[in-house]
Amino acid sequence: MEKMARDTLTGSRIRERRLIAGLRQAELARQVEISASYLNLIEHNRRRIGGKLLLDIAQVLGVEPSMLTQGAEAALIATLREAAADAGAVAAEIDRADEFAGRFPGWAEVLAGEHRRIASLERTVETLSDRLTHDPHLAASLHEVLSTAAAIRSTASILAETDELEQEWRDRFHKNLNEDSLRLAESSKALVAYLDETEQAEDRRGAPQEEVEAFVAGRGHHFDALEEGSAAPDNLVQAAPELTSRAARLIGRDVLTRYAEDAQKMPLAAFRDALARFGPDPIALAERFGVNLSAVFRRLAAMPHEVLPSEVGLVVCDASGSIIYRKQIEGFAMPRFGASCPLWPIFAALSRPMVPLRRRVSQLGRSAMQFDCLAVAEPVSAPEFDSDPLFNSTMLILPVPTDDDSGGNVQPVGSSCRVCPRGNCRARREPSILSEGF
Amino acid sequence: MSRKVLLIEDEPNIIEAIRFLLTRDGWQVDTHSDGADAVDVIRAAGPDLVILDLMLPGKSGMDILREVRDIPDLVKLPVLMLTARGQTRDRDMAEKAGVSRFMTKPFSNAEVLTAVRDLLAQASRL
């Protein structure tokens, strides 16, 4: 019954779309090779239309044919039903969604639009919830957004579900919805601006490891004083304003101590010469300096920009898989919090200690850049009887030049499950918050 | 005589929506928007139930709840806490402070109505 009613309005929708397109009836009729009087009959729903003529008219009007046969109602009604389903305990008249959309198309659009906006904000909130613990500014911004969303949800529900709502209340709630929609738009924009800013800000770090990462990144992952032996790691840590917490200073000292050891075993000038001779070949470099592969990976990641042909990234994890050090590289997303993609070669290396692995990978949903990931798990503790060795795994990330197709299979990997859109992934731990094609 | 709900919330349009809902459902609804003197207002108003936002100007909902629970006459007063912060830690803190029900924003109208009805029914049985 409803379908029939919708189908019989195809002519009205053609007329509406023609007027929106600014086309005269005669002009549209000429383009689809029918008479203006016949089009007039169609537009007044006095002639049925389908087949090739419908497709031709849709093409001239620049719309999908289904928009003319079903209008926008189908999508709108589906969204209204979703909104009712999400409301859970609210007993919305789901079976009358068609009627609601038909009688109040404007308000139905408002309700559907707010439902979509709330769903989108909820996804954002889920993604960012871990950061709330560390960032009071973010907490305040999100509180503003969620409070506004709460007001909109509550008000929209009243408008949609209250029978015989007095005009005075109706007007007041319409006004409130309008105000809150504007506020939500503003607060969402402010939130996005804040998040953009914090991506680069140096003064809003949360976890100690992030303080260390910012400290090292701020110096290009290279320390002249340690190369020259003119300062001790402790001195650099004490002089670093970024390392505010005791935990960050302790982690920072460990990182710089390892750096100094690497620099002593592979002095900058000699390493530069070796690079010129062997290229960035970790096996040859490890043999040349008598060090393990992990040390070469770290050393390569510590080279100044001019020494290597391109930037390199580095990730180190312990035997539990927890990331304990990372040097970011553009195009290879690393999660700020939580576990990484288990398909990263660094984790495969943990299952094959001492065996160097090389995998060409590409991250979905990013810029589709390819990287050669070299990984190895090596012991970090001296051998002892009756004690299992402790292993760390280290992964060097080298960008693949765009004209290089020598790597064979490219393994798709993600950043972390929550923000990875890849379907049917054998390694998925939890659902993604990104819908297909997001 | 209808029973009285005191809504302490600083978001005007949430106040308007909840007041409308509860008034339609037969409750008398008083409202207040400032945390600083909220405890005094609760004492003076003598409500049957308080709906309390967590983040308020002047004083947080959590501090207000703790102070309320220190007043012998208000130990059993039903308090429904609304918050945009749905973290387990906040929920645990609120439960330790003596909240009767904890609800995260954005909530549905039906959830609020159900919670108010349940809490007042439970209070009547005590």
Interface residues (C-beta under 8 A of the other chain):
Chain A: A87 G88 A89 V90 A91 I118 S129 L132 T133 A139 A140 L142 H143 V145 L146 S147 T148 A149 A150 A151 I152 R153 S154 T155 S157 I158 E161 T162 W169 R172 F173 N176 E179 D180
Chain B: E11 N13 I14 E16 A17 I18 F20 L21 R24 M55 L82 A84 R85 Q87 R89 K105 P106 F107 S108 N109 A110 E111 V112 T114
